[in-house]
Amino acid sequence: QVQLVESGGGLVQAGGSLRLSCAASGRTFSNYNMGWFRQAPGKERQFVAAISWTGSRTYYDDSVKGRFTISRDNDENMVYLQMNSLKPEDTAVYYCAADQTRWTLRQTETEYDYWGQGTQVTVSS
């Protein structure tokens, strides 16, 4: 079992930046690939980014590529999402998730095993 708690969301103007954090506890954090997803009102949850268990590989949805950066600190059991050049369409609840399958970075929410409760990000125009 892995427990995940997100933080760092808030209200920001378009063009601004936010850094989301996800604190993990429970089983060995470094055993899991990690992902960030988001869900806007009335929409399905969408993949944002993923990082491998070593941190050596990352993958991004095209909508955030070049603006968002996922990273992790296995010593501190943390994963981060640095979000720059934010747009109103980035407004959503952001979730971190853990995937015990380590051989590939996955983008489908049903393939992730553990989820946090989410943190709200609102980008005003």
Residue pairs with C-beta under 8 A, 6 or more apart in sequence:
1 26
1 27
1 114
2 24
2 25
2 26
2 27
2 29
2 32
2 98
2 113
2 114
3 24
3 25
3 26
3 114
4 22
4 23
4 24
4 96
4 97
4 98
4 114
4 115
4 116
5 22
5 23
5 116
5 117
6 20
6 21
6 22
6 94
6 95
6 96
6 116
6 117
6 118
6 119
7 20
7 21
7 22
7 23
7 119
8 18
8 19
8 20
8 21
8 119
9 18
9 20
9 93
9 94
9 119
9 120
9 121
9 122
10 18
10 120
10 121
10 122
11 122
11 123
11 124
12 18
12 86
12 121
12 122
12 123
12 124
13 123
13 124
14 86
14 87
14 88
14 123
14 124
14 125
15 85
15 86
16 86
16 123
17 82
17 83
17 84
17 85
17 86
18 83
18 86
18 121
19 80
19 81
19 82
19 83
20 36
20 80
20 81
20 83
20 94
20 96
20 119
20 121
21 78
21 79
21 80
22 34
22 36
22 78
22 79
22 80
22 81
22 96
22 116
23 77
23 78
24 32
24 77
24 78
24 79
24 98
25 77
29 74
29 77
30 53
30 54
30 74
31 53
31 100
31 102
32 53
32 98
32 99
32 100
32 102
32 113
32 114
33 50
33 51
33 52
33 53
33 98
33 99
33 100
33 101
33 102
33 105
33 106
34 50
34 51
34 53
34 70
34 72
34 79
34 96
34 97
34 98
34 99
35 47
35 48
35 49
35 50
35 51
35 96
35 97
35 98
35 99
35 105
35 106
35 107
35 112
36 48
36 49
36 50
36 70
36 79
36 81
36 94
36 95
36 96
36 97
37 45
37 46
37 47
37 48
37 94
37 95
37 96
37 97
37 109
37 112
38 45
38 46
38 48
38 90
38 92
38 93
38 94
38 95
38 121
39 45
39 46
39 92
39 93
39 95
39 118
40 46
40 89
40 91
40 92
40 93
43 92
45 95
45 109
46 61
46 92
47 61
47 107
47 108
47 109
48 60
48 61
48 64
48 68
48 81
48 94
49 58
49 59
49 60
49 61
49 64
49 68
49 70
49 81
50 58
50 59
50 70
50 99
50 105
50 106
50 107
51 57
51 58
51 59
51 70
51 71
51 72
51 79
51 105
52 58
52 102
52 105
53 74
53 102
55 71
55 72
55 74
57 105
58 69
58 70
58 105
59 105
59 107
60 68
60 70
61 107
63 89
64 83
64 90
67 83
67 84
67 85
67 86
68 81
68 82
68 83
68 84
69 80
69 81
69 82
69 84
70 79
70 80
70 81
70 82
71 79
71 80
71 82
72 78
72 79
72 80
73 79
73 80
79 96
81 94
81 96
83 90
83 121
86 121
86 123
87 123
88 123
88 124
88 125
89 123
90 121
90 123
91 121
91 122
91 123
92 120
92 121
93 118
93 119
93 120
93 121
94 118
94 119
94 120
94 121
95 115
95 116
95 117
95 118
96 115
96 116
97 109
97 112
97 113
97 114
97 115
97 116
98 112
98 113
98 114
98 115
99 106
99 111
99 112
99 113
100 113
101 111
106 112
